[in-house]
Amino acid sequence: MIKTKLKTQEIKEKNNTINIKVIVLLVLLLLISSSSPFWHIKFSKKASDGIFGFSTMRSFLYSFGTHFVLFGASIFFFWILHLIPNIDDRIKKIKRIGNLGVGLYCAVSCYYLLFVFIDSSNSPYPDFYYEIAFITISIIVSFIIYRIFRFLSYLKTLEEERQSNSKNIIKLSRDFINEASKKLIN
């Protein structure tokens, strides 16, 4: 009985630290993505320190920041949808529609982030090759992110079921011990 309580406490503490780590990571991502559109301000307009095909670092950071904020927001919305419990079929439908919308939002942000980092202007390949590759990669990345949050929901459901089963086993064990002790006394 004492060992069961200690294991249950240990598992709860472990899950709380994992939840805290996930929340801290998501808050950091949210802060970084929400501040990214403003990073370009500290760089000079007339500098010639270009990167990834951009003429200046300022123009790169401006383009990156405006697209990364969309990516960070899509991750945040995936997380919000992950927190909503599946109470009934109506909520499940709403979550499916929400996940589809957020997935498209995430795919679009990934598409534009790829254009920021991959310079296709001096390429021997036609532009539509890059567009097809970028669309494919962005959809795959969006789907992977969706599956990660789906997996986190699955783990959360498993943990809730395990805790419920553990409580039922403890209750049944107590009932059995009480009945056995009553019969031994009589």
VEXDOMI-329427 format. One line per 10 residues: number of its first residue (from 1); for each residue x, y, z of N, C-alpha, C, O, CB. Coordinates in Angstrom, 1 decimal. Glycine has a CB too. Example, Ala and Ser with C-alpha at 12.3 -4.5 7.8 and 13.67 -1.06 7.14 Angstrom:
BEGIN
1> 13.2/-5.7/7.8/12.3/-4.5/7.8/13.2/-3.3/7.8/14.2/-3.3/8.5/11.3/-4.5/9.0 ~ 12.8/-2.2/7.1/13.7/-1.1/7.1/12.9/0.0/7.9/13.4/1.1/8.0/14.1/-0.6/5.7
//
This chain:
BEGIN
1> 0.8/-1.2/0.0/0.0/0.0/0.0/0.9/1.3/0.0/0.7/2.2/-0.8/-0.9/0.0/1.2 ~ 1.9/1.3/0.9/2.8/2.4/0.9/3.6/2.5/-0.3/3.8/3.6/-0.9/3.7/2.4/2.2 ~ 4.1/1.4/-0.9/4.8/1.4/-2.1/4.0/1.9/-3.3/4.5/2.6/-4.1/5.3/0.0/-2.4 ~ 2.7/1.5/-3.3/1.8/2.0/-4.4/1.6/3.5/-4.3/1.7/4.2/-5.3/0.4/1.3/-4.3 ~ 1.5/4.0/-3.1/1.3/5.5/-2.9/2.6/6.2/-3.4/2.5/7.2/-4.0/1.0/5.8/-1.5 ~ 3.7/5.6/-3.0/5.0/6.3/-3.3/5.2/6.2/-4.9/5.7/7.2/-5.4/6.2/5.6/-2.6 ~ 4.9/5.1/-5.5/5.0/5.0/-7.0/4.1/6.0/-7.6/4.5/6.6/-8.6/4.8/3.6/-7.5 ~ 2.9/6.1/-7.1/1.9/7.0/-7.7/2.4/8.5/-7.6/2.3/9.2/-8.5/0.5/6.8/-7.1 ~ 2.9/8.8/-6.4/3.4/10.1/-6.2/4.6/10.4/-7.1/4.7/11.5/-7.7/3.9/10.3/-4.7 ~ 5.5/9.4/-7.3/6.7/9.5/-8.1/6.3/9.8/-9.6/6.8/10.6/-10.2/7.6/8.3/-8.0
11> 5.3/9.0/-10.0/4.8/9.2/-11.4/4.2/10.5/-11.6/4.4/11.2/-12.6/3.8/8.1/-11.8 ~ 3.4/11.0/-10.6/2.8/12.3/-10.7/3.8/13.4/-10.8/3.7/14.4/-11.6/1.8/12.6/-9.6 ~ 4.8/13.3/-10.0/5.9/14.3/-9.9/6.6/14.3/-11.3/7.0/15.4/-11.8/6.9/14.1/-8.8 ~ 6.9/13.1/-11.8/7.6/13.0/-13.1/6.7/13.6/-14.2/7.3/14.4/-15.1/7.9/11.5/-13.4 ~ 5.4/13.4/-14.2/4.6/14.0/-15.2/4.5/15.5/-15.1/4.4/16.2/-16.1/3.2/13.3/-15.1 ~ 4.5/16.0/-13.8/4.4/17.4/-13.6/5.7/18.1/-14.2/5.6/19.1/-14.7/4.2/17.7/-12.1 ~ 6.8/17.4/-14.0/8.1/18.1/-14.5/8.1/18.0/-16.0/8.6/19.0/-16.6/9.3/17.3/-13.9 ~ 7.6/16.9/-16.6/7.5/16.9/-18.1/6.5/18.0/-18.6/6.9/18.7/-19.5/7.0/15.5/-18.5 ~ 5.4/18.1/-17.9/4.4/19.1/-18.3/5.0/20.5/-18.2/4.8/21.4/-19.0/3.1/19.0/-17.5 ~ 5.7/20.8/-17.1/6.4/22.1/-16.9/7.4/22.3/-18.0/7.5/23.5/-18.5/7.0/22.1/-15.5
21> 8.2/21.3/-18.3/9.2/21.5/-19.4/8.5/21.8/-20.7/9.0/22.7/-21.5/10.1/20.2/-19.5 ~ 7.5/21.1/-21.1/6.8/21.4/-22.3/6.2/22.8/-22.3/6.3/23.5/-23.3/5.6/20.3/-22.5 ~ 5.6/23.2/-21.2/5.0/24.5/-21.1/6.1/25.6/-21.2/5.9/26.6/-21.9/4.3/24.7/-19.8 ~ 7.3/25.4/-20.6/8.4/26.3/-20.7/8.9/26.4/-22.1/9.1/27.5/-22.6/9.5/25.9/-19.7 ~ 9.0/25.3/-22.8/9.4/25.3/-24.2/8.4/26.1/-25.1/8.8/26.8/-25.9/9.6/23.9/-24.7 ~ 7.2/25.8/-24.9/6.1/26.5/-25.7/6.1/28.0/-25.4/5.9/28.8/-26.3/4.8/25.9/-25.4 ~ 6.3/28.4/-24.1/6.3/29.8/-23.8/7.5/30.5/-24.4/7.4/31.6/-24.9/6.3/30.0/-22.3 ~ 8.6/29.8/-24.4/9.8/30.3/-25.0/9.6/30.5/-26.5/10.0/31.5/-27.1/11.1/29.4/-24.7 ~ 9.1/29.5/-27.2/8.8/29.6/-28.6/7.8/30.7/-28.9/8.0/31.5/-29.8/8.2/28.3/-29.1 ~ 6.8/30.9/-28.0/5.9/32.0/-28.2/6.5/33.3/-28.1/6.3/34.2/-28.9/4.7/31.8/-27.2
31> 7.4/33.5/-27.1/8.1/34.7/-26.9/9.1/35.0/-28.0/9.1/36.2/-28.5/8.9/34.7/-25.6 ~ 9.8/34.0/-28.5/10.7/34.2/-29.6/10.0/34.5/-30.8/10.4/35.5/-31.6/11.6/32.9/-29.8 ~ 8.9/33.8/-31.1/8.2/34.0/-32.4/7.5/35.4/-32.4/7.4/36.0/-33.4/7.2/32.9/-32.7 ~ 6.9/35.7/-31.2/6.2/37.0/-31.2/7.1/38.2/-31.2/6.7/39.3/-31.6/5.4/37.1/-29.9 ~ 8.4/38.0/-30.8/9.3/39.2/-30.9/10.1/39.2/-32.2/10.8/40.2/-32.6/10.3/39.1/-29.7 ~ 10.1/38.1/-33.0/10.9/38.0/-34.2/10.6/39.0/-35.3/11.5/39.4/-36.0/10.7/36.6/-34.8 ~ 9.4/39.5/-35.4/9.2/40.6/-36.4/9.9/41.9/-36.1/10.0/42.8/-37.0/7.7/40.9/-36.6 ~ 10.4/42.0/-34.9/11.1/43.3/-34.5/12.6/43.2/-34.5/13.3/44.2/-34.2/10.6/43.7/-33.2 ~ 13.2/42.1/-34.8/14.6/41.9/-34.7/15.4/42.7/-35.7/16.5/43.1/-35.5/15.0/40.4/-34.9 ~ 14.7/43.0/-36.8/15.4/43.7/-37.9/15.7/45.2/-37.5/16.5/45.8/-38.2/14.6/43.7/-39.2
41> 15.0/45.7/-36.5/15.1/47.1/-36.2/16.5/47.6/-35.8/16.9/48.7/-36.1/14.2/47.5/-35.1 ~ 17.3/46.7/-35.2/18.6/47.1/-34.7/19.7/47.1/-35.8/20.8/47.5/-35.5/19.0/46.2/-33.6 ~ 19.3/46.6/-37.0/20.3/46.6/-38.1/20.1/47.7/-39.0/19.0/48.2/-39.2/20.2/45.2/-38.9 ~ 21.2/48.2/-39.6/21.2/49.4/-40.5/20.6/49.0/-41.8/20.7/47.9/-42.3/22.7/49.9/-40.7 ~ 19.9/50.0/-42.4/19.3/49.8/-43.7/20.3/49.8/-44.8/20.1/49.2/-45.9/18.2/50.9/-43.9 ~ 21.4/50.5/-44.6/22.4/50.7/-45.7/23.6/49.7/-45.6/24.5/49.8/-46.4/23.0/52.1/-45.6 ~ 23.5/48.7/-44.7/24.6/47.7/-44.5/24.6/46.8/-45.7/23.6/46.7/-46.5/24.4/46.9/-43.2 ~ 25.7/46.1/-45.9/25.8/45.2/-47.0/26.2/43.8/-46.5/27.0/43.1/-47.1/26.8/45.6/-48.1 ~ 25.6/43.4/-45.4/25.9/42.2/-44.7/24.8/41.1/-45.0/24.2/40.5/-44.1/26.0/42.4/-43.2 ~ 24.5/40.9/-46.3/23.5/40.0/-46.7/23.7/38.5/-46.3/24.8/38.1/-46.1/23.3/40.1/-48.2
51> 22.6/37.8/-46.3/22.7/36.4/-45.9/21.5/35.7/-46.7/20.4/36.3/-46.8/22.6/36.2/-44.4 ~ 21.7/34.4/-47.1/20.6/33.6/-47.7/20.0/34.3/-48.9/18.8/34.2/-49.2/19.6/33.3/-46.7 ~ 20.8/35.1/-49.7/20.3/35.7/-50.9/19.7/37.1/-50.6/19.3/37.8/-51.6/19.3/34.9/-51.5 ~ 19.6/37.5/-49.4/19.1/38.8/-49.1/20.3/39.8/-49.1/21.4/39.5/-48.8/18.4/38.9/-47.7 ~ 20.0/41.1/-49.5/21.1/42.1/-49.6/21.6/42.6/-48.3/22.8/42.9/-48.2/20.6/43.2/-50.5 ~ 20.7/42.6/-47.3/21.1/43.0/-45.9/20.6/42.0/-44.9/19.6/41.3/-45.1/20.7/44.4/-45.7 ~ 21.2/42.0/-43.7/20.7/41.3/-42.6/19.4/41.8/-42.2/18.5/41.0/-41.7/21.7/41.3/-41.4 ~ 19.2/43.1/-42.3/17.9/43.7/-41.9/16.8/43.1/-42.7/15.7/42.8/-42.2/18.0/45.2/-42.0 ~ 16.9/43.0/-44.0/15.9/42.5/-44.9/15.6/41.0/-44.6/14.5/40.5/-44.7/16.2/42.7/-46.4 ~ 16.7/40.3/-44.3/16.5/38.9/-44.0/15.7/38.7/-42.7/14.8/37.9/-42.7/17.9/38.2/-43.9
61> 16.1/39.5/-41.7/15.4/39.3/-40.4/14.0/39.8/-40.5/13.1/39.3/-39.8/16.1/40.1/-39.3 ~ 13.7/40.8/-41.3/12.3/41.3/-41.5/11.5/40.1/-42.2/10.4/39.8/-41.7/12.3/42.5/-42.4 ~ 12.0/39.5/-43.2/11.3/38.5/-43.9/11.1/37.2/-43.0/10.1/36.6/-42.9/12.0/38.1/-45.2 ~ 12.2/36.9/-42.3/12.2/35.7/-41.4/11.2/36.0/-40.3/10.4/35.1/-40.0/13.6/35.5/-40.8 ~ 11.2/37.2/-39.7/10.4/37.5/-38.5/8.9/37.5/-38.8/8.1/37.0/-38.0/10.7/38.8/-38.0 ~ 8.5/38.0/-40.0/7.1/38.0/-40.3/6.6/36.6/-40.6/5.4/36.4/-40.4/6.9/38.9/-41.5 ~ 7.4/35.7/-41.0/7.0/34.4/-41.3/7.1/33.5/-40.1/6.3/32.6/-39.9/7.7/33.8/-42.5 ~ 8.1/33.7/-39.3/8.3/32.9/-38.1/7.2/33.1/-37.1/6.8/32.2/-36.3/9.7/33.1/-37.5 ~ 6.7/34.3/-37.0/5.6/34.6/-36.1/4.4/33.8/-36.4/3.6/33.3/-35.5/5.2/36.1/-36.1 ~ 4.1/33.5/-37.7/3.0/32.7/-38.1/3.3/31.2/-37.7/2.4/30.5/-37.3/2.8/32.8/-39.6
71> 4.5/30.8/-37.8/4.9/29.4/-37.4/4.7/29.2/-35.9/4.1/28.2/-35.5/6.3/29.1/-37.9 ~ 5.2/30.2/-35.1/5.0/30.1/-33.7/3.6/30.1/-33.3/3.2/29.4/-32.3/5.8/31.3/-33.0 ~ 2.8/30.9/-33.9/1.3/31.0/-33.6/0.7/29.6/-33.9/-0.2/29.2/-33.2/0.7/32.1/-34.4 ~ 1.1/29.0/-35.0/0.5/27.7/-35.4/0.8/26.7/-34.4/0.0/25.8/-34.0/0.9/27.3/-36.8 ~ 2.1/26.7/-33.9/2.4/25.7/-32.8/1.6/26.0/-31.6/1.2/25.0/-30.9/4.0/25.8/-32.5 ~ 1.4/27.2/-31.2/0.6/27.6/-30.1/-0.8/27.1/-30.2/-1.4/26.6/-29.3/0.7/29.1/-29.8 ~ -1.4/27.3/-31.4/-2.8/26.8/-31.6/-2.9/25.3/-31.6/-3.9/24.8/-31.1/-3.3/27.4/-33.0 ~ -1.9/24.6/-32.1/-1.9/23.2/-32.0/-1.9/22.8/-30.5/-2.6/21.9/-30.1/-0.6/22.5/-32.7 ~ -1.1/23.5/-29.7/-1.0/23.2/-28.3/-2.4/23.5/-27.6/-2.8/22.7/-26.8/0.1/24.0/-27.6 ~ -3.0/24.6/-28.0/-4.3/24.9/-27.4/-5.3/23.8/-27.7/-6.1/23.4/-26.9/-4.8/26.3/-27.9
81> -5.4/23.4/-29.0/-6.3/22.3/-29.4/-6.0/21.0/-28.7/-6.9/20.2/-28.4/-6.2/22.1/-30.9 ~ -4.7/20.8/-28.4/-4.3/19.6/-27.7/-4.8/19.6/-26.2/-5.1/18.5/-25.7/-2.7/19.5/-27.6 ~ -5.0/20.8/-25.6/-5.5/20.9/-24.3/-7.0/20.6/-24.1/-7.5/20.3/-23.0/-5.1/22.2/-23.7 ~ -7.7/20.8/-25.2/-9.2/20.6/-25.2/-9.5/19.1/-25.1/-9.1/18.3/-25.9/-9.9/21.3/-26.4 ~ -10.2/18.7/-24.0/-10.6/17.3/-23.9/-11.6/16.8/-24.9/-12.5/17.6/-25.3/-11.0/17.0/-22.5 ~ -11.6/15.6/-25.3/-12.6/15.0/-26.2/-13.8/14.5/-25.4/-13.8/13.4/-25.0/-12.0/13.8/-27.0 ~ -14.7/15.4/-25.1/-15.8/15.1/-24.3/-16.9/14.3/-25.1/-17.4/13.3/-24.7/-16.5/16.4/-23.7 ~ -17.2/14.9/-26.3/-18.2/14.2/-27.1/-17.9/14.3/-28.6/-16.8/14.9/-28.9/-19.6/14.8/-26.8 ~ -18.7/13.8/-29.5/-18.5/13.8/-30.9/-18.4/15.2/-31.5/-17.6/15.5/-32.4/-19.5/13.0/-31.6 ~ -19.2/16.1/-30.9/-19.2/17.5/-31.5/-17.9/18.2/-31.2/-17.4/18.9/-32.1/-20.4/18.3/-30.8
91> -17.3/18.0/-30.0/-16.0/18.6/-29.7/-14.9/17.9/-30.6/-14.0/18.6/-31.1/-15.7/18.4/-28.2 ~ -15.0/16.6/-30.8/-14.1/15.9/-31.7/-14.1/16.5/-33.1/-13.1/16.7/-33.7/-14.3/14.4/-31.8 ~ -15.3/16.8/-33.6/-15.4/17.4/-35.0/-14.8/18.8/-35.0/-14.1/19.2/-35.9/-16.9/17.5/-35.4 ~ -15.1/19.6/-34.0/-14.5/20.9/-33.9/-13.0/20.8/-33.8/-12.3/21.6/-34.5/-15.1/21.7/-32.6 ~ -12.5/19.9/-33.1/-11.0/19.8/-33.0/-10.4/19.3/-34.3/-9.4/19.8/-34.7/-10.7/18.7/-31.9 ~ -11.1/18.4/-35.0/-10.6/18.0/-36.4/-10.6/19.2/-37.3/-9.6/19.4/-38.0/-11.6/16.9/-37.0 ~ -11.6/20.0/-37.3/-11.7/21.2/-38.2/-10.6/22.2/-37.7/-9.9/22.7/-38.6/-13.1/21.9/-38.2 ~ -10.4/22.4/-36.4/-9.4/23.2/-35.9/-8.0/22.7/-36.3/-7.1/23.5/-36.7/-9.5/23.4/-34.4 ~ -7.8/21.4/-36.1/-6.4/20.9/-36.5/-6.2/21.0/-38.0/-5.0/21.3/-38.4/-6.4/19.4/-36.1 ~ -7.2/20.9/-38.8/-7.0/21.1/-40.3/-6.6/22.5/-40.6/-5.7/22.8/-41.3/-8.3/20.7/-41.0
101> -7.4/23.5/-40.0/-7.1/24.9/-40.2/-5.7/25.3/-39.7/-5.0/25.9/-40.4/-8.1/25.7/-39.5 ~ -5.4/24.8/-38.5/-4.0/25.1/-37.9/-2.9/24.4/-38.7/-1.9/25.0/-38.9/-4.0/24.7/-36.4 ~ -3.2/23.2/-39.2/-2.3/22.5/-40.1/-2.0/23.3/-41.3/-0.8/23.4/-41.8/-2.8/21.1/-40.4 ~ -3.0/23.8/-42.0/-2.8/24.6/-43.2/-2.1/25.9/-42.9/-1.2/26.3/-43.6/-4.2/25.0/-43.8 ~ -2.4/26.5/-41.7/-1.7/27.7/-41.3/-0.2/27.4/-41.1/0.7/28.2/-41.5/-2.3/28.2/-40.0 ~ 0.1/26.3/-40.5/1.5/25.8/-40.2/2.2/25.5/-41.5/3.3/25.9/-41.7/1.5/24.6/-39.3 ~ 1.5/24.9/-42.5/2.1/24.5/-43.8/2.4/25.8/-44.5/3.5/25.9/-45.1/1.1/23.7/-44.6 ~ 1.6/26.8/-44.5/1.8/28.1/-45.2/3.0/28.8/-44.6/3.9/29.3/-45.3/0.6/29.0/-45.2 ~ 3.1/28.8/-43.3/4.3/29.4/-42.6/5.5/28.7/-42.9/6.6/29.3/-43.1/4.0/29.5/-41.1 ~ 5.5/27.4/-42.9/6.7/26.6/-43.3/7.1/26.8/-44.7/8.3/26.9/-45.0/6.5/25.1/-43.1
111> 6.2/27.0/-45.6/6.4/27.2/-47.0/7.2/28.5/-47.2/8.2/28.6/-47.9/5.1/27.3/-47.8 ~ 6.7/29.6/-46.5/7.4/30.9/-46.6/8.8/30.9/-45.9/9.7/31.6/-46.3/6.5/32.0/-46.1 ~ 8.9/30.1/-44.8/10.2/30.0/-44.1/11.2/29.4/-45.0/12.4/29.7/-45.0/10.0/29.3/-42.8 ~ 10.8/28.4/-45.8/11.7/27.7/-46.7/12.2/28.7/-47.8/13.3/28.7/-48.1/11.0/26.5/-47.4 ~ 11.3/29.6/-48.3/11.7/30.6/-49.2/12.7/31.6/-48.6/13.6/32.1/-49.3/10.5/31.3/-49.7 ~ 12.6/31.8/-47.3/13.5/32.7/-46.6/14.9/32.1/-46.6/15.9/32.8/-46.8/13.0/33.0/-45.2 ~ 15.0/30.8/-46.3/16.3/30.2/-46.1/16.9/29.6/-47.4/18.1/29.4/-47.4/16.2/29.1/-45.1 ~ 16.2/29.3/-48.4/16.7/28.7/-49.6/16.6/29.6/-50.7/15.5/30.0/-51.2/16.0/27.3/-49.9 ~ 17.8/30.1/-51.2/17.8/31.0/-52.3/17.7/30.2/-53.6/18.6/29.5/-54.0/19.2/31.9/-52.2 ~ 16.7/30.4/-54.3/16.5/29.7/-55.6/16.7/30.6/-56.8/16.4/30.2/-57.9/15.1/29.1/-55.6
121> 17.2/31.8/-56.6/17.3/32.8/-57.7/18.5/32.4/-58.7/18.4/32.6/-59.9/17.6/34.2/-57.1 ~ 19.5/31.8/-58.2/20.7/31.4/-59.0/20.7/29.9/-59.2/21.8/29.3/-59.3/22.0/31.9/-58.4 ~ 19.6/29.3/-59.4/19.5/27.8/-59.5/19.4/27.4/-60.9/18.8/28.1/-61.7/18.3/27.3/-58.7 ~ 20.0/26.2/-61.2/19.9/25.7/-62.6/18.5/25.0/-62.8/18.2/24.7/-64.0/21.0/24.6/-62.8 ~ 17.7/24.9/-61.7/16.4/24.2/-61.9/15.3/25.3/-62.0/15.5/26.4/-61.6/16.1/23.4/-60.6 ~ 14.2/24.9/-62.7/13.1/25.9/-62.8/12.5/26.1/-61.5/12.6/25.3/-60.6/12.1/25.3/-63.8 ~ 11.9/27.3/-61.4/11.2/27.7/-60.1/10.1/26.8/-59.6/10.0/26.6/-58.4/10.7/29.1/-60.3 ~ 9.4/26.2/-60.6/8.3/25.3/-60.1/8.8/24.1/-59.4/8.0/23.5/-58.7/7.4/24.9/-61.3 ~ 10.0/23.6/-59.7/10.6/22.5/-58.9/10.7/22.9/-57.4/10.4/22.1/-56.6/12.0/22.1/-59.5 ~ 11.2/24.1/-57.2/11.3/24.6/-55.8/9.9/24.7/-55.2/9.7/24.3/-54.0/12.0/25.9/-55.7
131> 9.0/25.2/-55.9/7.6/25.4/-55.4/7.0/24.0/-55.0/6.4/23.9/-54.0/6.7/26.1/-56.4 ~ 7.2/23.0/-55.9/6.6/21.7/-55.6/7.3/21.1/-54.4/6.7/20.6/-53.5/6.8/20.8/-56.8 ~ 8.7/21.3/-54.3/9.4/20.7/-53.2/9.0/21.5/-51.9/8.9/20.8/-50.8/10.9/20.9/-53.4 ~ 8.9/22.8/-51.9/8.5/23.5/-50.7/7.1/23.2/-50.3/6.9/23.1/-49.0/8.6/25.0/-51.0 ~ 6.2/23.0/-51.2/4.8/22.7/-50.8/4.8/21.3/-50.1/4.2/21.1/-49.1/3.9/22.7/-52.0 ~ 5.5/20.3/-50.7/5.6/19.0/-50.2/6.3/19.0/-48.8/5.7/18.4/-47.9/6.4/18.1/-51.1 ~ 7.4/19.7/-48.7/8.1/19.7/-47.4/7.2/20.4/-46.3/7.2/19.9/-45.2/9.4/20.4/-47.5 ~ 6.6/21.5/-46.7/5.8/22.2/-45.7/4.6/21.4/-45.2/4.3/21.4/-44.0/5.3/23.5/-46.3 ~ 4.0/20.6/-46.1/2.9/19.8/-45.7/3.3/18.7/-44.8/2.7/18.3/-43.8/2.1/19.2/-46.9 ~ 4.5/18.1/-45.1/5.1/17.0/-44.3/5.4/17.5/-42.9/5.1/16.9/-41.9/6.3/16.4/-45.0
141> 6.1/18.7/-42.9/6.4/19.3/-41.6/5.2/19.6/-40.7/5.2/19.3/-39.5/7.3/20.6/-41.7 ~ 4.2/20.1/-41.4/2.9/20.4/-40.6/2.3/19.1/-40.1/1.8/19.1/-39.0/2.0/21.2/-41.6 ~ 2.3/18.1/-40.9/1.7/16.8/-40.5/2.5/16.2/-39.4/1.9/15.6/-38.4/1.7/15.8/-41.7 ~ 3.9/16.3/-39.4/4.7/15.8/-38.3/4.4/16.5/-37.0/4.3/15.9/-36.0/6.2/15.9/-38.7 ~ 4.3/17.8/-37.1/3.9/18.6/-35.9/2.6/18.2/-35.3/2.4/18.1/-34.1/4.0/20.1/-36.2 ~ 1.6/18.0/-36.2/0.3/17.6/-35.8/0.4/16.2/-35.1/-0.2/16.0/-34.1/-0.7/17.5/-37.0 ~ 1.1/15.3/-35.7/1.3/14.0/-35.1/2.0/14.0/-33.8/1.7/13.2/-32.9/2.1/13.0/-36.1 ~ 2.9/14.9/-33.6/3.6/15.0/-32.3/2.5/15.4/-31.2/2.5/14.8/-30.1/4.7/16.1/-32.3 ~ 1.7/16.4/-31.5/0.7/16.8/-30.6/-0.4/15.7/-30.4/-0.9/15.6/-29.3/0.0/18.1/-31.0 ~ -0.7/15.0/-31.4/-1.6/13.9/-31.3/-1.0/12.8/-30.4/-1.7/12.2/-29.6/-1.9/13.3/-32.7
151> 0.3/12.6/-30.5/1.0/11.6/-29.7/1.0/12.1/-28.2/0.8/11.2/-27.3/2.4/11.4/-30.1 ~ 1.2/13.3/-28.0/1.1/13.9/-26.6/-0.3/13.7/-26.0/-0.4/13.4/-24.8/1.5/15.4/-26.6 ~ -1.3/13.9/-26.8/-2.7/13.6/-26.4/-2.9/12.2/-26.0/-3.6/11.9/-25.0/-3.7/14.1/-27.4 ~ -2.4/11.3/-26.9/-2.5/9.9/-26.6/-1.8/9.5/-25.3/-2.3/8.7/-24.5/-1.8/9.1/-27.8 ~ -0.6/10.1/-25.1/0.1/9.8/-23.8/-0.7/10.3/-22.6/-0.7/9.7/-21.6/1.5/10.4/-23.8 ~ -1.3/11.5/-22.8/-2.1/12.0/-21.7/-3.3/11.1/-21.4/-3.7/10.9/-20.2/-2.6/13.4/-22.1 ~ -4.0/10.6/-22.4/-5.1/9.7/-22.3/-4.7/8.4/-21.6/-5.3/7.9/-20.7/-5.7/9.4/-23.6 ~ -3.5/7.9/-22.0/-3.0/6.6/-21.4/-2.7/6.9/-19.9/-3.0/6.0/-19.1/-1.7/6.2/-22.1 ~ -2.2/8.0/-19.5/-1.8/8.3/-18.2/-3.1/8.4/-17.3/-3.2/8.0/-16.2/-1.0/9.6/-18.1 ~ -4.1/9.1/-17.9/-5.4/9.2/-17.2/-6.1/7.8/-17.0/-6.6/7.6/-15.9/-6.4/10.1/-18.0
161> -6.0/7.0/-18.0/-6.6/5.6/-17.8/-5.8/4.8/-16.8/-6.4/4.1/-16.0/-6.5/4.9/-19.2 ~ -4.5/5.0/-16.8/-3.6/4.2/-15.8/-4.0/4.7/-14.4/-4.1/3.9/-13.5/-2.2/4.5/-16.1 ~ -4.1/6.0/-14.2/-4.5/6.5/-12.9/-5.8/6.0/-12.5/-6.0/5.7/-11.3/-4.4/8.0/-12.9 ~ -6.8/6.0/-13.4/-8.1/5.5/-13.1/-8.1/4.0/-12.7/-8.7/3.6/-11.7/-9.1/5.8/-14.3 ~ -7.4/3.2/-13.5/-7.2/1.8/-13.2/-6.5/1.6/-11.9/-6.9/0.7/-11.1/-6.5/1.1/-14.3 ~ -5.5/2.4/-11.6/-4.8/2.3/-10.3/-5.7/2.6/-9.2/-5.7/1.9/-8.1/-3.6/3.2/-10.3 ~ -6.6/3.6/-9.3/-7.5/3.9/-8.2/-8.5/2.8/-8.0/-8.9/2.5/-6.9/-8.2/5.2/-8.5 ~ -9.0/2.2/-9.1/-10.0/1.1/-9.0/-9.3/-0.1/-8.4/-10.0/-0.7/-7.6/-10.5/0.7/-10.4 ~ -8.1/-0.4/-8.7/-7.4/-1.6/-8.1/-7.2/-1.3/-6.6/-7.4/-2.2/-5.8/-6.0/-1.8/-8.8 ~ -6.9/-0.1/-6.2/-6.7/0.2/-4.8/-8.0/0.1/-4.1/-8.1/-0.4/-3.0/-6.1/1.6/-4.6
171> -9.1/0.6/-4.7/-10.4/0.5/-4.1/-10.9/-0.9/-3.9/-11.4/-1.3/-2.9/-11.5/1.3/-4.9 ~ -10.7/-1.7/-5.0/-11.1/-3.1/-4.9/-10.2/-3.9/-3.9/-10.7/-4.8/-3.2/-10.9/-3.8/-6.3 ~ -9.0/-3.5/-3.8/-8.1/-4.2/-2.8/-8.5/-3.8/-1.4/-8.6/-4.7/-0.5/-6.6/-3.8/-3.0 ~ -8.9/-2.6/-1.1/-9.4/-2.2/0.2/-10.7/-2.9/0.5/-10.8/-3.4/1.7/-9.5/-0.7/0.3 ~ -11.6/-3.0/-0.4/-12.8/-3.6/-0.2/-12.6/-5.1/0.1/-13.2/-5.7/1.0/-13.7/-3.5/-1.4 ~ -11.7/-5.7/-0.6/-11.4/-7.2/-0.4/-10.8/-7.4/1.0/-11.2/-8.3/1.7/-10.4/-7.7/-1.4 ~ -9.9/-6.5/1.4/-9.3/-6.6/2.7/-10.3/-6.4/3.8/-10.3/-7.1/4.8/-8.1/-5.6/2.9 ~ -11.2/-5.4/3.6/-12.3/-5.2/4.6/-13.2/-6.4/4.7/-13.5/-6.8/5.8/-13.1/-3.9/4.2 ~ -13.6/-6.9/3.6/-14.5/-8.1/3.6/-13.8/-9.3/4.3/-14.4/-10.0/5.1/-14.9/-8.5/2.2 ~ -12.5/-9.5/3.9/-11.8/-10.7/4.5/-11.6/-10.5/6.0/-11.7/-11.5/6.7/-10.4/-10.8/3.8
181> -11.3/-9.3/6.4/-11.1/-9.1/7.9/-12.4/-9.2/8.6/-12.4/-9.7/9.7/-10.5/-7.7/8.1 ~ -13.6/-8.8/8.0/-14.9/-9.0/8.6/-15.2/-10.5/8.8/-15.7/-10.9/9.8/-16.0/-8.3/7.8 ~ -14.9/-11.3/7.7/-15.2/-12.7/7.8/-14.2/-13.4/8.8/-14.7/-14.4/9.4/-15.0/-13.3/6.4 ~ -13.0/-13.0/8.9/-12.1/-13.6/9.9/-12.5/-13.3/11.3/-12.3/-14.1/12.2/-10.7/-13.1/9.6 ~ -13.0/-12.1/11.5/-13.4/-11.7/12.9/-14.7/-12.4/13.3/-14.8/-12.8/14.4/-13.7/-10.2/12.9 ~ -15.6/-12.7/12.4/-16.9/-13.4/12.7/-16.7/-14.8/12.7/-17.6/-15.6/12.9/-17.9/-13.0/11.7
//
